[in-house]
Amino acid sequence: SKMARGPAFAIFISVLMVVTGSLNTICAKWADSLKDQSLNLTFNHPFLQALCMFFGEFLCLVVFFLLFAWRKYKWHQANVEGDGGAIRDLSEVDEPTLPQFNPLIFVFPACCDILATSIMYIGLNLTTASSFQMLRGAVILFTGLLAVAFLGYKMQRFKWLGMLFVTSGLAVVGVADIVFDSNPLDDTNAIITGDLLIIMAQIIVACQMVYEQAYVQKYDVPALFAVGLEGLFGMTILGVLLFPMYYIRVPPTFSADPEGRLENVFLAFKEIYDNPTIAVALSGTIVSIAFFNFAGVSVTKELSATTRMVLDSVRTLVIWIVSIPLFHETFIPVQLLGFGLLILGMFIYNDILLGPFIRRSILPSMGDSNPCNSCCLSLWASDSLEDHEPLVNEDDP
């Protein structure tokens, strides 16, 4: 039941989600900014960082099985003791079982995740942490469009309005990044490339979400289990791919490796050995993604998916505020407007505050004769059927 564990637990998981989610992006950007003095190289290993993130997700699988074993143990204690099974008759809880499905259904979303996460980390290397976080809001736009195209969703009109605001917000953030960048050392082309890569990655994330919605709900897979399996497959596949990546040569835009290798793991380990702070930043990425997923799943379960979206918006703000002094990012006032539009769009899309307020207070007071009434009614009409809404959340770097 919602709020079963009381408001204190709800506040705890909400704070945990914002803190660990913010830490995740900050640790990733921190690792990117650390230098190996002996080689005079900045740490730039997006695929290794993606591997760390999958390892963090995989830890959710470990937690899931520990919790499962604990529930099974408690159930046996409650049900097996006593004679004639009388206690079993009193127990209303069935024996905990694992959901029956083929775990390989998670290979495709794991591959999407590998691609999206790696592209996002390359983008994060090229642009600012705050823009990275804001541009990830584009996932709402692509998930909505794909859900309409492939899952046959009927999208309510206010959701389209929300998507319009989200798009405007993203455009303001992206343009402000380029127009108001006053640092002469910044490569404008790199910033544009970084921003575009992050948006491109959101299309892949949206494919992953729509796929998960189609299959995962069908088999009723617990969220921690789903995240953990994706982590396991992602970690395994990417771990194997790191070997061929060592031999693939790419242009300097996509790899800072002196030898032009797509991912040079041996160089990465040398940099970590020379500058152990990098290991601290990477450990921060692993631990924060594990806790962030756990907190996100708990927020969705205890409160709602909507609350999770609101907290994600807070996370974006925290990253922005922290990045300015920490990574010497320029404060661009225009980005406040972009951030405002982004949050407004997310609130409209997820039907938080504004939609319910208009339906509750404004529409009834307009009267039936008012010509605007039918127009507003058709725009803000809400479907009580929750299953019309594509999932927009999940584990992100």
C-alpha positions as a Markdown table, in Angstrom:
| # | Residue | x | y | z |
|---|---|---|---|---|
| 1 | Ser | 0.0 | 0.0 | 0.0 |
| 2 | Lys | 1.2 | 3.5 | -0.7 |
| 3 | Met | 2.9 | 5.3 | 2.2 |
| 4 | Ala | 2.8 | 2.0 | 4.1 |
| 5 | Arg | 6.0 | 2.7 | 5.9 |
| 6 | Gly | 5.0 | 6.2 | 6.9 |
| 7 | Pro | 6.1 | 9.7 | 5.8 |
| 8 | Ala | 9.6 | 9.4 | 7.3 |
| 9 | Phe | 10.5 | 6.6 | 4.9 |
| 10 | Ala | 8.9 | 8.6 | 2.0 |
| 11 | Ile | 11.1 | 11.6 | 2.8 |
| 12 | Phe | 14.2 | 9.4 | 3.2 |
| 13 | Ile | 13.8 | 7.7 | -0.2 |
| 14 | Ser | 13.0 | 11.1 | -1.9 |
| 15 | Val | 16.1 | 12.7 | -0.5 |
| 16 | Leu | 18.2 | 9.6 | -1.2 |
| 17 | Met | 17.0 | 9.7 | -4.9 |
| 18 | Val | 17.9 | 13.4 | -5.4 |
| 19 | Val | 21.3 | 13.1 | -3.6 |
| 20 | Thr | 22.5 | 9.9 | -5.3 |
| 21 | Gly | 21.1 | 10.9 | -8.7 |
| 22 | Ser | 22.9 | 14.2 | -8.5 |
| 23 | Leu | 26.1 | 12.5 | -7.2 |
| 24 | Asn | 26.0 | 10.2 | -10.2 |
| 25 | Thr | 26.3 | 12.9 | -12.8 |
| 26 | Ile | 28.7 | 14.9 | -10.7 |
| 27 | Cys | 31.0 | 11.9 | -10.1 |
| 28 | Ala | 31.0 | 11.2 | -13.8 |
| 29 | Lys | 32.0 | 14.8 | -14.7 |
| 30 | Trp | 34.5 | 14.8 | -11.8 |
| 31 | Ala | 36.2 | 11.7 | -13.3 |
| 32 | Asp | 36.3 | 13.5 | -16.7 |
| 33 | Ser | 38.0 | 16.5 | -15.2 |
| 34 | Leu | 40.8 | 14.6 | -13.3 |
| 35 | Lys | 44.3 | 14.6 | -14.8 |
| 36 | Asp | 47.1 | 12.2 | -14.9 |
| 37 | Gln | 50.1 | 14.5 | -14.3 |
| 38 | Ser | 52.7 | 12.1 | -15.5 |
| 39 | Leu | 51.0 | 11.5 | -18.9 |
| 40 | Asn | 49.4 | 15.0 | -19.0 |
| 41 | Leu | 46.1 | 13.5 | -20.0 |
| 42 | Thr | 42.6 | 14.1 | -18.7 |
| 43 | Phe | 40.6 | 11.0 | -17.9 |
| 44 | Asn | 38.4 | 10.3 | -21.0 |
| 45 | His | 37.1 | 6.8 | -21.0 |
| 46 | Pro | 33.3 | 6.8 | -21.7 |
| 47 | Phe | 33.0 | 3.1 | -22.2 |
| 48 | Leu | 34.8 | 2.2 | -19.0 |
| 49 | Gln | 32.5 | 4.7 | -17.2 |
| 50 | Ala | 29.5 | 3.0 | -18.8 |
| 51 | Leu | 30.9 | -0.4 | -17.5 |
| 52 | Cys | 31.1 | 1.1 | -14.0 |
| 53 | Met | 27.5 | 2.2 | -14.3 |
| 54 | Phe | 26.4 | -1.3 | -15.4 |
| 55 | Phe | 28.2 | -2.8 | -12.4 |
| 56 | Gly | 26.3 | -0.4 | -10.2 |
| 57 | Glu | 23.0 | -1.6 | -11.8 |
| 58 | Phe | 24.2 | -5.2 | -11.4 |
| 59 | Leu | 24.4 | -4.6 | -7.6 |
| 60 | Cys | 20.6 | -4.1 | -7.7 |
| 61 | Leu | 20.4 | -7.8 | -8.7 |
| 62 | Val | 22.5 | -8.8 | -5.7 |
| 63 | Val | 20.2 | -6.7 | -3.5 |
| 64 | Phe | 17.1 | -8.3 | -5.1 |
| 65 | Phe | 18.3 | -11.8 | -4.4 |
| 66 | Leu | 19.3 | -11.0 | -0.8 |
| 67 | Leu | 15.8 | -9.5 | -0.2 |
| 68 | Phe | 14.2 | -12.5 | -1.9 |
| 69 | Ala | 16.2 | -14.9 | 0.3 |
| 70 | Trp | 15.3 | -13.0 | 3.4 |
| 71 | Arg | 11.5 | -13.0 | 2.5 |
| 72 | Lys | 11.7 | -16.7 | 1.8 |
| 73 | Tyr | 13.4 | -17.3 | 5.2 |
| 74 | Lys | 10.7 | -15.3 | 7.0 |
| 75 | Trp | 8.0 | -17.1 | 5.2 |
| 76 | His | 9.4 | -20.5 | 6.2 |
| 77 | Gln | 9.7 | -19.4 | 9.8 |
| 78 | Ala | 6.1 | -18.3 | 9.9 |
| 79 | Asn | 4.6 | -21.2 | 8.0 |
| 80 | Val | 6.6 | -24.4 | 8.6 |
| 81 | Glu | 6.8 | -24.3 | 12.4 |
| 82 | Gly | 3.8 | -25.7 | 14.3 |
| 83 | Asp | 2.0 | -29.0 | 13.7 |
| 84 | Gly | -0.5 | -30.0 | 11.2 |
| 85 | Gly | 0.1 | -26.9 | 9.2 |
| 86 | Ala | -2.4 | -24.9 | 11.2 |
| 87 | Ile | -0.2 | -21.8 | 11.1 |
| 88 | Arg | 0.0 | -22.0 | 7.3 |
| 89 | Asp | -3.8 | -21.8 | 7.2 |
| 90 | Leu | -3.6 | -18.5 | 9.1 |
| 91 | Ser | -0.9 | -17.0 | 6.9 |
| 92 | Glu | -2.4 | -15.0 | 4.0 |
| 93 | Val | 1.0 | -14.5 | 2.3 |
| 94 | Asp | 1.9 | -17.0 | -0.4 |
| 95 | Glu | 5.5 | -18.4 | -0.5 |
| 96 | Pro | 7.7 | -15.9 | -2.3 |
| 97 | Thr | 8.5 | -17.0 | -5.9 |
| 98 | Leu | 10.6 | -15.6 | -8.7 |
| 99 | Pro | 8.6 | -14.3 | -11.7 |
| 100 | Gln | 8.5 | -16.8 | -14.6 |
| 101 | Phe | 9.9 | -15.3 | -17.7 |
| 102 | Asn | 12.9 | -15.6 | -20.1 |
| 103 | Pro | 15.7 | -13.4 | -18.7 |
| 104 | Leu | 17.0 | -12.9 | -22.3 |
| 105 | Ile | 14.2 | -10.4 | -22.9 |
| 106 | Phe | 16.5 | -8.0 | -21.2 |
| 107 | Val | 19.4 | -8.4 | -23.7 |
| 108 | Phe | 17.8 | -5.9 | -26.1 |
| 109 | Pro | 17.2 | -3.1 | -23.5 |
| 110 | Ala | 20.7 | -3.8 | -22.2 |
| 111 | Cys | 22.2 | -3.2 | -25.7 |
| 112 | Cys | 20.2 | 0.0 | -26.0 |
| 113 | Asp | 21.5 | 1.0 | -22.6 |
| 114 | Ile | 25.1 | 0.3 | -23.6 |
| 115 | Leu | 24.8 | 2.4 | -26.7 |
| 116 | Ala | 22.9 | 5.2 | -25.0 |
| 117 | Thr | 25.1 | 5.4 | -21.9 |
| 118 | Ser | 28.3 | 5.3 | -23.9 |
| 119 | Ile | 27.1 | 8.0 | -26.2 |
| 120 | Met | 26.0 | 10.1 | -23.2 |
| 121 | Tyr | 29.3 | 9.8 | -21.5 |
| 122 | Ile | 31.1 | 10.9 | -24.8 |
| 123 | Gly | 28.6 | 13.8 | -24.9 |
| 124 | Leu | 29.3 | 14.7 | -21.2 |
| 125 | Asn | 33.0 | 14.9 | -22.0 |
| 126 | Leu | 32.2 | 17.5 | -24.7 |
| 127 | Thr | 29.6 | 19.6 | -22.9 |
| 128 | Thr | 28.7 | 20.8 | -19.4 |
| 129 | Ala | 27.2 | 18.7 | -16.6 |
| 130 | Ser | 24.2 | 20.9 | -16.2 |
| 131 | Ser | 23.4 | 20.9 | -20.0 |
| 132 | Phe | 23.9 | 17.2 | -20.0 |
| 133 | Gln | 21.3 | 16.8 | -17.3 |
| 134 | Met | 18.8 | 19.2 | -18.9 |
| 135 | Leu | 19.1 | 17.8 | -22.4 |
| 136 | Arg | 18.2 | 14.4 | -21.0 |
| 137 | Gly | 14.7 | 15.7 | -20.6 |
| 138 | Ala | 14.3 | 15.1 | -24.3 |
| 139 | Val | 13.5 | 11.4 | -23.4 |
| 140 | Ile | 9.9 | 12.5 | -22.7 |
| 141 | Leu | 9.5 | 13.7 | -26.2 |
| 142 | Phe | 10.8 | 10.6 | -27.9 |
| 143 | Thr | 9.2 | 8.1 | -25.6 |
| 144 | Gly | 5.8 | 9.8 | -26.2 |
| 145 | Leu | 6.2 | 9.7 | -30.0 |
| 146 | Leu | 7.4 | 6.1 | -30.0 |
| 147 | Ala | 4.6 | 4.9 | -27.7 |
| 148 | Val | 2.1 | 6.5 | -30.1 |
| 149 | Ala | 3.8 | 5.0 | -33.1 |
| 150 | Phe | 4.5 | 1.4 | -31.9 |
| 151 | Leu | 2.3 | 0.8 | -28.8 |
| 152 | Gly | -0.8 | 2.4 | -30.2 |
| 153 | Tyr | -1.2 | 4.9 | -27.3 |
| 154 | Lys | -3.8 | 7.6 | -27.4 |
| 155 | Met | -1.9 | 10.6 | -26.2 |
| 156 | Gln | -4.1 | 13.1 | -24.4 |
| 157 | Arg | -3.8 | 16.7 | -25.7 |
| 158 | Phe | -2.2 | 18.2 | -22.6 |
| 159 | Lys | 0.6 | 15.7 | -23.0 |
| 160 | Trp | 1.4 | 17.1 | -26.5 |
| 161 | Leu | 1.3 | 20.6 | -24.9 |
| 162 | Gly | 3.8 | 19.4 | -22.2 |
| 163 | Met | 6.1 | 18.0 | -24.9 |
| 164 | Leu | 6.0 | 21.3 | -26.7 |
| 165 | Phe | 7.2 | 23.1 | -23.5 |
| 166 | Val | 9.9 | 20.4 | -23.0 |
| 167 | Thr | 11.1 | 20.9 | -26.5 |
| 168 | Ser | 11.2 | 24.7 | -26.1 |
| 169 | Gly | 13.1 | 24.4 | -22.9 |
| 170 | Leu | 15.7 | 22.0 | -24.5 |
| 171 | Ala | 16.1 | 24.4 | -27.4 |
| 172 | Val | 16.8 | 27.4 | -25.0 |
| 173 | Val | 19.4 | 25.3 | -23.1 |
| 174 | Gly | 21.1 | 24.1 | -26.2 |
| 175 | Val | 21.2 | 27.5 | -27.9 |
| 176 | Ala | 22.3 | 29.3 | -24.7 |
| 177 | Asp | 25.2 | 26.8 | -24.4 |
| 178 | Ile | 26.5 | 27.9 | -27.8 |
| 179 | Val | 25.6 | 31.6 | -28.0 |
| 180 | Phe | 26.6 | 32.6 | -24.4 |
| 181 | Asp | 29.7 | 30.5 | -24.1 |
| 182 | Ser | 32.4 | 33.0 | -23.1 |
| 183 | Asn | 35.3 | 30.6 | -22.5 |
| 184 | Pro | 37.8 | 31.1 | -25.4 |
| 185 | Leu | 39.2 | 27.6 | -24.7 |
| 186 | Asp | 35.9 | 25.9 | -25.4 |
| 187 | Asp | 35.5 | 24.3 | -28.8 |
| 188 | Thr | 32.0 | 25.4 | -30.0 |
| 189 | Asn | 31.9 | 22.4 | -32.4 |
| 190 | Ala | 32.6 | 20.1 | -29.5 |
| 191 | Ile | 29.8 | 21.6 | -27.4 |
| 192 | Ile | 27.3 | 21.3 | -30.3 |
| 193 | Thr | 28.5 | 17.7 | -31.0 |
| 194 | Gly | 28.2 | 16.9 | -27.2 |
| 195 | Asp | 24.6 | 18.3 | -27.0 |
| 196 | Leu | 23.5 | 16.5 | -30.2 |
| 197 | Leu | 25.0 | 13.2 | -28.9 |
| 198 | Ile | 23.1 | 13.5 | -25.7 |
| 199 | Ile | 19.8 | 14.1 | -27.5 |
| 200 | Met | 20.6 | 11.2 | -29.9 |
| 201 | Ala | 21.1 | 9.0 | -26.9 |
| 202 | Gln | 17.7 | 9.9 | -25.6 |
| 203 | Ile | 16.1 | 8.4 | -28.8 |
| 204 | Ile | 17.8 | 5.1 | -27.9 |
| 205 | Val | 16.7 | 5.4 | -24.3 |
| 206 | Ala | 13.1 | 6.0 | -25.5 |
| 207 | Cys | 13.3 | 2.8 | -27.6 |
| 208 | Gln | 14.5 | 1.0 | -24.5 |
| 209 | Met | 11.6 | 2.4 | -22.4 |
| 210 | Val | 8.9 | 1.5 | -25.0 |
| 211 | Tyr | 10.4 | -2.0 | -25.3 |
| 212 | Glu | 10.4 | -2.4 | -21.5 |
| 213 | Gln | 6.8 | -1.2 | -21.3 |
| 214 | Ala | 5.7 | -3.7 | -23.9 |
| 215 | Tyr | 7.5 | -6.7 | -22.4 |
| 216 | Val | 8.4 | -6.1 | -18.8 |
| 217 | Gln | 4.8 | -5.2 | -17.7 |
| 218 | Lys | 3.6 | -8.3 | -19.5 |
| 219 | Tyr | 5.7 | -10.5 | -17.2 |
| 220 | Asp | 5.3 | -8.3 | -14.1 |
| 221 | Val | 9.1 | -8.2 | -13.4 |
| 222 | Pro | 10.0 | -6.5 | -10.1 |
| 223 | Ala | 11.9 | -3.3 | -10.9 |
| 224 | Leu | 15.0 | -4.1 | -9.0 |
| 225 | Phe | 15.2 | -7.4 | -10.7 |
| 226 | Ala | 14.8 | -5.7 | -14.1 |
| 227 | Val | 17.4 | -3.1 | -13.4 |
| 228 | Gly | 19.8 | -5.8 | -12.1 |
| 229 | Leu | 19.4 | -8.1 | -15.1 |
| 230 | Glu | 20.0 | -5.2 | -17.5 |
| 231 | Gly | 23.1 | -4.4 | -15.5 |
| 232 | Leu | 24.3 | -8.0 | -15.7 |
| 233 | Phe | 23.8 | -8.2 | -19.5 |
| 234 | Gly | 25.2 | -4.7 | -20.0 |
| 235 | Met | 28.3 | -5.4 | -17.9 |
| 236 | Thr | 29.0 | -8.7 | -19.7 |
| 237 | Ile | 28.4 | -7.5 | -23.3 |
| 238 | Leu | 30.4 | -4.2 | -22.8 |
| 239 | Gly | 33.1 | -6.1 | -20.9 |
| 240 | Val | 33.6 | -8.3 | -24.0 |
| 241 | Leu | 33.4 | -5.4 | -26.4 |
| 242 | Leu | 36.2 | -3.5 | -24.6 |
| 243 | Phe | 38.7 | -5.9 | -26.2 |
| 244 | Pro | 37.9 | -5.1 | -29.9 |
| 245 | Met | 37.5 | -1.4 | -29.0 |
| 246 | Tyr | 41.2 | -1.4 | -28.0 |
| 247 | Tyr | 42.1 | -2.2 | -31.7 |
| 248 | Ile | 39.5 | 0.2 | -33.3 |
| 249 | Arg | 41.1 | 3.6 | -34.3 |
| 250 | Val | 38.8 | 6.7 | -34.4 |
| 251 | Pro | 39.3 | 10.4 | -35.1 |
| 252 | Pro | 40.3 | 12.7 | -32.1 |
| 253 | Thr | 36.8 | 14.1 | -31.6 |
| 254 | Phe | 35.6 | 10.7 | -30.3 |
| 255 | Ser | 38.6 | 9.6 | -28.4 |
| 256 | Ala | 41.3 | 11.5 | -26.5 |
| 257 | Asp | 43.5 | 8.5 | -26.6 |
| 258 | Pro | 47.1 | 9.4 | -27.9 |
| 259 | Glu | 47.0 | 6.4 | -30.1 |
| 260 | Gly | 43.5 | 7.1 | -31.3 |
| 261 | Arg | 42.0 | 3.9 | -29.8 |
| 262 | Leu | 38.2 | 3.8 | -29.3 |
| 263 | Glu | 38.7 | 2.7 | -25.7 |
| 264 | Asn | 42.1 | 2.1 | -24.2 |
| 265 | Val | 41.5 | 0.1 | -20.9 |
| 266 | Phe | 45.2 | -0.3 | -20.2 |
| 267 | Leu | 45.7 | 3.4 | -20.4 |
| 268 | Ala | 42.7 | 3.9 | -18.1 |
| 269 | Phe | 44.1 | 1.6 | -15.5 |
| 270 | Lys | 47.5 | 3.4 | -15.7 |
| 271 | Glu | 45.8 | 6.7 | -15.2 |
| 272 | Ile | 43.8 | 5.3 | -12.2 |
| 273 | Tyr | 47.0 | 3.9 | -10.8 |
| 274 | Asp | 48.8 | 7.3 | -11.2 |
| 275 | Asn | 45.9 | 9.3 | -9.9 |
| 276 | Pro | 43.9 | 7.2 | -7.3 |
| 277 | Thr | 41.3 | 10.0 | -7.0 |
| 278 | Ile | 39.9 | 8.8 | -10.4 |
| 279 | Ala | 39.1 | 5.5 | -8.6 |
| 280 | Val | 37.2 | 7.4 | -6.0 |
| 281 | Ala | 35.1 | 9.2 | -8.7 |
| 282 | Leu | 34.4 | 5.9 | -10.5 |
| 283 | Ser | 33.4 | 4.2 | -7.2 |
| 284 | Gly | 31.1 | 7.2 | -6.6 |
| 285 | Thr | 29.5 | 6.4 | -10.0 |
| 286 | Ile | 29.0 | 2.8 | -9.1 |
| 287 | Val | 27.6 | 3.3 | -5.6 |
| 288 | Ser | 25.4 | 6.2 | -6.5 |
| 289 | Ile | 23.8 | 4.5 | -9.5 |
| 290 | Ala | 23.0 | 1.4 | -7.3 |
| 291 | Phe | 21.4 | 3.6 | -4.6 |
| 292 | Phe | 19.7 | 5.8 | -7.2 |
| 293 | Asn | 18.0 | 2.9 | -8.8 |
| 294 | Phe | 16.9 | 1.4 | -5.5 |
| 295 | Ala | 15.6 | 4.8 | -4.3 |
| 296 | Gly | 13.9 | 5.5 | -7.7 |
| 297 | Val | 12.1 | 2.1 | -7.6 |
| 298 | Ser | 11.0 | 2.7 | -4.0 |
| 299 | Val | 9.7 | 6.2 | -4.8 |
| 300 | Thr | 7.6 | 4.8 | -7.7 |
| 301 | Lys | 6.3 | 2.0 | -5.4 |
| 302 | Glu | 5.7 | 4.0 | -2.2 |
| 303 | Leu | 4.7 | 7.3 | -3.8 |
| 304 | Ser | 4.2 | 7.4 | -7.5 |
| 305 | Ala | 6.0 | 7.6 | -10.9 |
| 306 | Thr | 4.9 | 11.2 | -11.0 |
| 307 | Thr | 6.7 | 12.0 | -7.8 |
| 308 | Arg | 9.8 | 10.4 | -9.3 |
| 309 | Met | 9.6 | 12.8 | -12.2 |
| 310 | Val | 9.3 | 15.8 | -9.9 |
| 311 | Leu | 12.4 | 14.6 | -7.9 |
| 312 | Asp | 14.3 | 14.2 | -11.1 |
| 313 | Ser | 13.6 | 17.8 | -11.9 |
| 314 | Val | 15.0 | 18.8 | -8.5 |
| 315 | Arg | 18.1 | 16.6 | -9.3 |
| 316 | Thr | 18.7 | 18.7 | -12.5 |
| 317 | Leu | 18.6 | 21.9 | -10.4 |
| 318 | Val | 21.0 | 20.5 | -7.8 |
| 319 | Ile | 23.5 | 19.4 | -10.5 |
| 320 | Trp | 23.3 | 22.8 | -12.1 |
| 321 | Ile | 23.9 | 24.7 | -8.9 |
| 322 | Val | 26.8 | 22.4 | -7.8 |
| 323 | Ser | 28.4 | 22.4 | -11.3 |
| 324 | Ile | 28.9 | 26.2 | -11.5 |
| 325 | Pro | 31.5 | 26.4 | -8.7 |
| 326 | Leu | 32.8 | 22.8 | -9.0 |
| 327 | Phe | 33.5 | 22.6 | -12.7 |
| 328 | His | 33.8 | 26.4 | -13.3 |
| 329 | Glu | 30.8 | 26.4 | -15.5 |
| 330 | Thr | 29.5 | 29.8 | -16.7 |
| 331 | Phe | 26.2 | 30.8 | -15.2 |
| 332 | Ile | 24.0 | 31.6 | -18.1 |
| 333 | Pro | 20.8 | 33.4 | -16.9 |
| 334 | Val | 18.9 | 32.5 | -20.1 |
| 335 | Gln | 19.2 | 28.8 | -19.1 |
| 336 | Leu | 16.9 | 29.6 | -16.1 |
| 337 | Leu | 14.2 | 30.2 | -18.7 |
| 338 | Gly | 15.1 | 26.9 | -20.4 |
| 339 | Phe | 15.0 | 25.1 | -17.1 |
| 340 | Gly | 11.6 | 26.7 | -16.2 |
| 341 | Leu | 10.1 | 25.6 | -19.6 |
| 342 | Leu | 11.5 | 22.1 | -19.1 |
| 343 | Ile | 10.0 | 21.7 | -15.6 |
| 344 | Leu | 6.7 | 23.3 | -16.7 |
| 345 | Gly | 6.6 | 20.8 | -19.7 |
| 346 | Met | 7.3 | 17.9 | -17.4 |
| 347 | Phe | 4.6 | 19.0 | -15.0 |
| 348 | Ile | 2.0 | 19.4 | -17.7 |
| 349 | Tyr | 3.0 | 16.1 | -19.4 |
| 350 | Asn | 2.8 | 14.1 | -16.1 |
| 351 | Asp | -0.4 | 15.9 | -15.1 |
| 352 | Ile | 1.0 | 17.3 | -11.9 |
| 353 | Leu | -0.5 | 20.4 | -10.2 |
| 354 | Leu | -1.5 | 22.5 | -13.3 |
| 355 | Gly | -3.8 | 20.1 | -15.0 |
| 356 | Pro | -5.7 | 19.0 | -11.8 |
| 357 | Phe | -5.9 | 22.7 | -10.7 |
| 358 | Ile | -7.5 | 23.7 | -14.0 |
| 359 | Arg | -10.0 | 20.8 | -13.9 |
| 360 | Arg | -10.8 | 21.4 | -10.3 |
| 361 | Ser | -11.0 | 25.2 | -10.0 |
| 362 | Ile | -11.0 | 27.0 | -13.4 |
| 363 | Leu | -13.2 | 24.8 | -15.7 |
| 364 | Pro | -16.2 | 24.6 | -13.3 |
| 365 | Ser | -16.2 | 28.4 | -12.8 |
| 366 | Met | -16.2 | 29.1 | -16.6 |
| 367 | Gly | -19.8 | 28.0 | -17.1 |
| 368 | Asp | -21.2 | 25.9 | -20.0 |
| 369 | Ser | -22.0 | 28.9 | -22.2 |
| 370 | Asn | -18.4 | 30.1 | -22.4 |
| 371 | Pro | -17.0 | 29.2 | -25.8 |
| 372 | Cys | -13.5 | 28.7 | -24.3 |
| 373 | Asn | -14.9 | 26.0 | -22.0 |
| 374 | Ser | -15.2 | 23.2 | -24.6 |
| 375 | Cys | -11.8 | 24.1 | -26.0 |
| 376 | Cys | -10.1 | 24.0 | -22.6 |
| 377 | Leu | -12.1 | 20.9 | -21.7 |
| 378 | Ser | -10.8 | 19.0 | -24.7 |
| 379 | Leu | -7.2 | 20.1 | -24.0 |
| 380 | Trp | -7.2 | 19.3 | -20.3 |
| 381 | Ala | -9.5 | 16.3 | -20.3 |
| 382 | Ser | -7.9 | 13.6 | -18.3 |
| 383 | Asp | -8.1 | 9.9 | -18.8 |
| 384 | Ser | -8.3 | 8.1 | -15.6 |
| 385 | Leu | -6.8 | 5.1 | -17.3 |
| 386 | Glu | -3.2 | 5.1 | -16.2 |
| 387 | Asp | -2.1 | 2.6 | -18.8 |
| 388 | His | -2.3 | 5.2 | -21.5 |
| 389 | Glu | 0.9 | 6.8 | -20.2 |
| 390 | Pro | 4.3 | 5.7 | -21.4 |
| 391 | Leu | 6.9 | 5.0 | -18.7 |
| 392 | Val | 9.4 | 7.8 | -18.5 |
| 393 | Asn | 11.9 | 7.1 | -15.8 |
| 394 | Glu | 14.7 | 4.6 | -15.1 |
| 395 | Asp | 18.3 | 4.3 | -14.3 |
| 396 | Asp | 20.2 | 6.8 | -15.8 |
| 397 | Pro | 23.8 | 7.9 | -15.7 |
